[in-house]
Amino acid sequence: MFNNRESKSAGESEAYAISPYLSIVTVVFNDVNHIEETILSVIGQSCENTEYIVIDGGSTDGTLDVINKYRDCIDYLISESDVGIYDAMNKGISVATGNWINFMNAGDIFIPDIFPEICHSLDNRFPLCKFLVRVEHGDIHKERASPKYLSRHMLNHQGIFYRFDCIKYQQFDPDLKIIGDLKHLVEYNLWENASYIDLLIAEYKGGGVASTAKSRLINYRERMSVLSWKSVSIKVRSYIFLTAVIGYIYNILRK
C-alpha cells in the first residue's frame, strides 16, 4: 500500500512529479498504549502516494511489539537511543524521500481518508502548509503565526506539512527539549511565508514532552534563549523573551 519512490515505474514518474508525495514520520518512545492508534490512522488512509517512517527511541515497554505488527506497512523503521525528540525528528528527515513531510508522533492521529484532500490542498509556492487540528478538549483553533502568537504558543506540528526541499538542509536543533520546532519556524522565517488551509486533518491528544510542570520550566528557559538566534528579528525576540519571563514569574507566584 505504501510504496517507496524507487519502486515506481518510468510511466508513473511524471505523475509523481506533479502529485504531492507525502512522507509521514512518527517519533515514539515507550508509548505502548497509544502508538497503535497513530499507526492505524496513517496506514488506513486511502492514498498510495505516501511513505511511512517510524523512529523509535529504543522503547522497552512493548511499543516495538505493536509496531512490528504493522511492519509490512512501514517503509522505514529504526529503534535506537537518541538525545531527544528533535534528534529523532531529524532522523526522519534524513531518510525521507517525499515532496512534503509531516510529523504525526505517537498519540496523535489523522482524520480518516484525509490524505487525498491534503494532496489537493498543498501549495508548492510555500515552504509549509498549515492545516487545522482538533486539540484535546475538542476545540479547533485557526492558528496563525505572528510574533504575539509565537511568544506564547507553537503551531500544532500535527497540522504542518513542510515542503521537503525547505527542511532537508534546515533541520531542528537537537539540543532543545521543548521548542525546537518554534526555533525552526522563526529562525528560517517559515512563519512569515506559510499557507493556511482551513481543512481539519488531525487530532492532538495532549500530553507529551511539554505537558509536565518541569517541562514548562524548560519551555520558559528555552524561549528566553531565543535572544541568541541571530536571524530572528528584534520584535519577535522581544515578544518571546518578555512572555517567557512573565510566564516564569507567574508560575512561581502561583505556587
C-alpha positions in Angstrom: 0.0 0.0 0.0 2.7 2.5 0.9 5.2 2.3 -1.9 8.8 3.5 -2.0 9.6 6.1 -4.7 12.2 3.8 -6.2 9.6 1.2 -6.9 7.6 3.4 -9.3 7.8 2.6 -12.9 9.0 5.1 -15.5 5.5 5.6 -16.7 4.5 6.8 -13.2 7.4 9.1 -12.6 5.7 12.0 -14.4 2.6 11.8 -12.3 4.6 11.8 -9.1 6.4 15.0 -10.2 3.0 16.7 -10.2 1.1 14.9 -7.5 2.5 15.5 -3.9 4.4 12.6 -2.5 3.9 12.5 1.3 6.4 11.4 3.9 4.8 10.8 7.3 7.1 10.5 10.3 6.1 9.1 13.6 8.5 9.6 16.5 7.9 7.4 19.6 9.5 6.3 22.8 7.8 3.9 25.3 4.2 4.7 24.4 2.7 1.3 24.0 -0.8 2.5 24.9 -1.1 5.0 22.0 1.2 4.0 19.2 -1.2 1.6 17.5 -3.9 4.2 17.1 -1.4 6.6 15.4 -0.1 3.9 13.1 -3.6 2.8 12.0 -4.5 6.4 11.3 -1.7 6.6 8.8 -1.8 3.2 7.1 -5.6 3.2 6.9 -5.5 6.2 4.5 -6.9 5.7 1.0 -3.8 7.1 -0.7 -0.8 5.2 -2.0 1.2 8.4 -2.7 2.8 8.1 0.7 5.7 6.7 2.6 5.6 5.9 6.4 8.7 6.3 8.6 8.8 5.3 12.3 11.6 6.5 14.5 11.6 4.6 17.9 13.9 5.8 20.6 14.7 2.3 21.9 11.4 1.5 23.6 11.4 -1.2 26.3 7.7 -1.2 27.2 6.2 -3.3 24.3 5.9 -0.4 21.8 8.1 -2.3 19.3 5.9 -5.3 19.5 3.0 -3.2 18.5 5.0 -1.5 15.7 6.1 -4.8 14.3 2.5 -6.0 13.9 2.4 -3.4 11.0 5.9 -3.8 9.8 4.8 -4.6 6.2 3.1 -1.2 6.0 6.1 0.8 7.3 8.6 1.9 4.7 11.4 2.7 7.2 11.8 1.7 10.9 14.7 2.2 13.3 14.8 1.7 17.0 17.8 3.2 18.8 18.5 5.7 21.5 18.5 9.4 20.7 19.2 12.7 22.5 15.6 13.8 22.3 12.5 14.3 20.2 14.2 16.7 17.7 17.1 14.4 17.2 14.5 11.7 16.3 12.6 14.0 14.0 15.9 14.9 12.2 16.5 11.1 11.7 13.1 11.0 10.0 14.0 13.9 7.7 17.3 12.3 6.8 15.6 9.2 5.4 12.5 10.8 3.9 12.1 10.9 0.1 8.8 12.7 -0.3 8.0 16.2 -1.6 6.2 17.1 1.7 6.9 15.8 5.2 4.6 15.7 8.3 5.4 14.7 11.9 2.5 12.7 13.3 4.0 11.5 16.6 2.7 8.8 18.9 -0.6 9.6 20.5 -1.9 11.8 17.7 -4.0 10.7 14.7 -5.0 11.8 11.2 -8.7 12.2 10.3 -9.8 9.1 8.2 -9.4 9.3 4.4 -7.9 12.8 4.6 -4.7 12.3 2.5 -6.4 12.9 -0.9 -7.7 16.3 0.3 -4.3 17.2 1.8 -2.6 16.4 -1.5 -5.1 18.5 -3.4 -4.6 21.4 -1.0 -0.7 21.6 -0.7 0.8 24.6 -2.4 4.4 24.4 -3.7 4.7 28.2 -3.5 5.1 28.0 0.3 7.7 26.3 2.5 5.0 25.0 4.8 1.2 24.5 4.7 -0.6 24.7 8.0 -3.9 22.8 8.3 -6.4 22.7 11.2 -6.0 20.4 14.2 -8.6 19.4 16.8 -7.0 19.7 20.2 -7.5 17.6 23.3 -10.7 19.3 24.5 -12.4 19.2 21.1 -11.7 22.7 20.1 -10.5 23.6 16.6 -8.2 26.7 16.5 -7.4 28.6 13.4 -3.8 29.1 14.3 -2.0 32.0 12.5 1.7 32.6 13.3 2.6 36.1 14.4 5.1 37.5 16.9 2.4 37.8 19.5 1.1 34.3 19.0 4.5 32.7 18.8 5.5 34.4 22.1 3.2 32.0 23.9 2.3 29.2 21.5 3.6 27.0 18.8 1.7 25.9 15.7 0.5 22.4 16.2 3.0 20.3 14.2 0.4 17.7 13.6 -1.2 20.1 11.2 2.0 21.2 9.4 3.3 19.8 6.1 6.8 21.1 5.4 8.0 21.3 1.8 10.8 18.8 1.8 13.4 20.9 -0.1 12.9 23.6 2.6 13.5 21.4 5.6 16.1 18.9 4.3 19.0 21.3 5.0 17.3 23.2 7.8 16.7 20.6 10.4 15.6 21.0 14.1 18.0 22.0 16.9 18.6 18.6 18.7 19.9 20.4 21.8 16.4 21.8 22.6 13.9 19.7 24.5 10.6 21.6 24.1 10.7 24.4 21.5 12.9 23.1 18.7 10.0 23.4 16.3 9.4 27.0 17.4 13.0 27.9 16.9 13.0 26.2 13.5 9.8 28.1 12.5 11.2 31.6 13.3 14.9 31.1 12.6 14.3 30.2 9.0 11.4 32.7 8.7 9.0 29.9 7.7 6.2 31.6 9.8 6.3 34.6 7.6 5.7 32.6 4.4 3.1 29.9 5.2 -0.1 28.8 3.6 -3.0 28.4 6.0 -5.7 25.9 4.9 -8.9 25.6 6.8 -9.1 21.8 6.5 -9.3 19.6 9.6 -6.7 16.9 9.2 -5.6 15.7 12.6 -6.4 15.3 16.3 -4.0 16.2 19.0 -4.4 14.1 22.1 -2.4 16.2 24.6 0.2 15.1 27.0 3.7 14.6 25.6 7.1 16.0 26.4 5.8 19.6 27.1 2.9 18.8 29.4 4.6 18.5 32.8 5.4 21.2 35.3 9.1 20.5 34.9 8.8 20.8 31.1 7.1 24.2 31.5 10.1 25.5 33.2 12.3 24.1 30.4 10.0 25.8 28.0 10.4 29.2 29.5 14.2 28.8 29.7 14.4 27.8 26.0 12.1 30.6 25.0 14.4 33.1 26.7 17.3 31.6 24.7 15.7 32.9 21.6 17.8 36.0 22.1 20.8 34.1 20.8 19.0 33.2 17.5 20.8 35.8 15.3 18.4 35.6 12.4 15.3 36.3 14.4 14.0 39.9 14.3 14.2 42.1 17.5 10.4 42.3 17.5 10.0 38.5 17.6 12.8 38.1 20.1 11.3 40.7 22.4 7.9 39.2 22.4 9.2 35.7 23.2 11.7 36.9 25.8 9.2 39.0 27.7 6.4 36.4 27.6 8.9 33.8 28.9 9.9 36.0 31.8 6.3 36.9 32.7 5.2 33.3 32.5 8.0 32.1 34.6 7.3 34.7 37.3 3.6 33.9 37.2 4.2 30.2 37.8 6.5 31.0 40.8 3.9 33.3 42.4 1.1 30.8 41.8 2.8 28.1 43.9 
